[in-house]
Amino acid sequence: MLIWSRSARWPIWALFAAVFLVIVAAPLAVLVAAALATEWNDVLPGGFTVAHLGSALTGENQASLLVSLQTAAVAGLAAVAVGTWAALALAAAPRWLRKGADGLLHLPVAIPSVVVGLGLLVAYSRPPLLLNGTRWIVLIAHLVLVLSFSYATVSSALTRIDDSYAQVAASLGARPALVLWRVRLPMLLPAMSAAAALAVALSMGEVGATIMVYPPDWRTLPVTVFTLTDRGRTFDAAAATLILLGATLVALLILGRVSRGRTTTGVSP
Amino acid sequence: MTESSAVQFDRVSVRYGQVTALRDFSLDVATGETVALLGPSGSGKSTALKALAGFVRPTSGRVLLAGQDVTGVPPHKRGLGVVVQQYALFPHLTVADNIGFGLRARRMRRAESARRVEEMLELVGMERYGRRYPRELSGGQQQRVAIARALAIRPPVLLLDEPLSALDAQLRADMLDELRQLRDELPDIAILYVTHDQTEALTLAHRIAVMREAELLDLDTAQGLYRQPPSEFTAAFLGGANLLPATVRDANGTVDVGAVTVNAMAPGPLVPGAHVRLAVRPHTIGVRRDGPGLAAVLTGLQWRGANYRLTCLIAGLDEPGGVSVHADVPSVDGLPRVGSPVRVRLPEHGAAVVARAGAASTAGDAGESSPQNLAGVA
């Protein structure tokens, strides 16, 4: 803490509380209230109901939730796999290639997701790669958008791991594949699970590119929320958002538990 | 090349782009022998070890193991034991799994591998630590595990890259003792020991290869290099010798340092009248308030626990500004204050004439080094 005197701390805390309330807590509180309200014509909502939450968990909305979870799982897994692979491959690549590929892999962070969506639509709307109208184009869009983050997470962890681990493993007689499997990947595991968590969180919330490319049978929950809001069904949208929030949190908790379990006990055979 | 060479470097050079990390390096290590590669950082000693282990590919030259050319052989097929500076114990594996790593990589049967791991744990006195993880061990214990892991595959050659540099002073001294014992218990292994610490090199090595600026400078037995250093660099780096300008009086090694005559050891018959450098170890120099010796001024005094390190500036000796020498003395009783005149007494025996020039860079640096030549030695 930079400020030591007790009297000076109070205004700082008050300022922080005010900013936090307005930016984070208030929208969340309103969301929860709206999800549970029968009507909202006054300052406070009138009436309490769980009907919106109920409908958010049934029918089309439930299907949307499952689509979102599957998309996040597939895109997250693929992003960690491809990101780790890219990080490992580029660590051994010549400098010019490493720099070029590094820039390319970070590109999706810099360009708006709508542009990614449009790009994919244009690219995959003709044979032989006719993916427009299938769920694959949604999965590809999510992979492209989260890959940068998982690559960045793993490759920055990789630079902190000394080469000598792999060298010593090789000197002990381990072939490169065994060095990868028994030394390099286990040492990267904490970074890989962090990358997976980030990828899942980002994918669960993605709407910009998805809305450009999704087919009717593969609508993610954020798109549903958008559609509901668009049609003026604010309470249903709030309920669906609450479900989205809960599902994302549960997914991250599970992922965190799995990775913590793996890293504290080690991955001893 | 000798029949019993476990390791042979044959004119090995390693370049990284424009930088030459190792130049024309040749060295034989016999089975059962320990050779220290000693030099300051950037001298190429670790690069030599990496070339032997297969971690870097020589730009030119050959590396041989037991007479076989292994220059293009990948590390996992060389079968060497390697211990690196920070040990590189696999953090996700237990001590036993770390030690058994090489055995598993070689597909040794489980029972046999477990037995070998036990044997190695016993060798390094870590029997009770097999189930621990590396992070639960102290620095010294990690070091023992790293050595056990390297020895578990029964390598013909053990490579140690600054293995004690991560330890504190007391532990380093203890581990040095242990390494020496271990060396004596392993008569069939050739050991290449990379260090920048002269004490480690003198304690462990049968022979020392002094390296400087990517090249092998001097190679001899530890005692030989210490007593009769072939170059000014080695004289200063190994034991921090003072280098005093001297004039040869006769071929047997009698030299004049200013007005004082010293019987020194010489690498060969000397040319009377030639200008040479005399290497004098700090602990052999005496400093008195008065009496015989070279006239000097006491310019510095440092208490070092067991002794005092004095710095004295000897005027004259054909050096502009005089020559600064270090002396280690057990007591400063009877010595005047810093800044007062004193007498510096050189040992009558034990000093050595250094034939080859070279920029001395450590505490023994005798000021500006004047051009020396081999003409001093006939």
HADDOCK unambig.tbl for C-alpha pairs under 7 A between the chains (distance, minus, plus):
assign (segid A and resid 164 and name CA) (segid B and resid 88 and name CA) 6.24 0.50 0.50
assign (segid A and resid 165 and name CA) (segid B and resid 88 and name CA) 5.15 0.50 0.50
assign (segid A and resid 165 and name CA) (segid B and resid 90 and name CA) 6.97 0.50 0.50
assign (segid A and resid 167 and name CA) (segid B and resid 55 and name CA) 6.67 0.50 0.50
assign (segid A and resid 168 and name CA) (segid B and resid 82 and name CA) 6.43 0.50 0.50
assign (segid A and resid 170 and name CA) (segid B and resid 75 and name CA) 5.69 0.50 0.50
assign (segid A and resid 170 and name CA) (segid B and resid 76 and name CA) 4.65 0.50 0.50
assign (segid A and resid 171 and name CA) (segid B and resid 53 and name CA) 6.97 0.50 0.50
assign (segid A and resid 171 and name CA) (segid B and resid 75 and name CA) 5.14 0.50 0.50
assign (segid A and resid 171 and name CA) (segid B and resid 76 and name CA) 5.00 0.50 0.50
assign (segid A and resid 171 and name CA) (segid B and resid 79 and name CA) 6.43 0.50 0.50
assign (segid A and resid 171 and name CA) (segid B and resid 80 and name CA) 6.11 0.50 0.50
assign (segid A and resid 171 and name CA) (segid B and resid 81 and name CA) 6.71 0.50 0.50
assign (segid A and resid 171 and name CA) (segid B and resid 82 and name CA) 6.65 0.50 0.50
assign (segid A and resid 172 and name CA) (segid B and resid 76 and name CA) 6.37 0.50 0.50
assign (segid A and resid 172 and name CA) (segid B and resid 79 and name CA) 6.63 0.50 0.50
assign (segid A and resid 172 and name CA) (segid B and resid 81 and name CA) 6.84 0.50 0.50
assign (segid A and resid 172 and name CA) (segid B and resid 102 and name CA) 4.52 0.50 0.50
assign (segid A and resid 173 and name CA) (segid B and resid 76 and name CA) 4.06 0.50 0.50
assign (segid A and resid 173 and name CA) (segid B and resid 77 and name CA) 6.24 0.50 0.50
assign (segid A and resid 173 and name CA) (segid B and resid 79 and name CA) 6.40 0.50 0.50
assign (segid A and resid 173 and name CA) (segid B and resid 102 and name CA) 5.80 0.50 0.50
assign (segid A and resid 173 and name CA) (segid B and resid 105 and name CA) 5.74 0.50 0.50
assign (segid A and resid 173 and name CA) (segid B and resid 106 and name CA) 6.45 0.50 0.50
assign (segid A and resid 174 and name CA) (segid B and resid 76 and name CA) 5.62 0.50 0.50
assign (segid A and resid 174 and name CA) (segid B and resid 102 and name CA) 6.95 0.50 0.50
assign (segid A and resid 174 and name CA) (segid B and resid 105 and name CA) 5.08 0.50 0.50
assign (segid A and resid 175 and name CA) (segid B and resid 76 and name CA) 6.03 0.50 0.50
assign (segid A and resid 183 and name CA) (segid B and resid 90 and name CA) 6.94 0.50 0.50
assign (segid A and resid 186 and name CA) (segid B and resid 92 and name CA) 6.98 0.50 0.50
assign (segid A and resid 266 and name CA) (segid B and resid 92 and name CA) 4.66 0.50 0.50
assign (segid A and resid 266 and name CA) (segid B and resid 93 and name CA) 6.55 0.50 0.50
assign (segid A and resid 267 and name CA) (segid B and resid 92 and name CA) 6.04 0.50 0.50
assign (segid A and resid 268 and name CA) (segid B and resid 92 and name CA) 6.67 0.50 0.50
assign (segid A and resid 268 and name CA) (segid B and resid 93 and name CA) 5.47 0.50 0.50
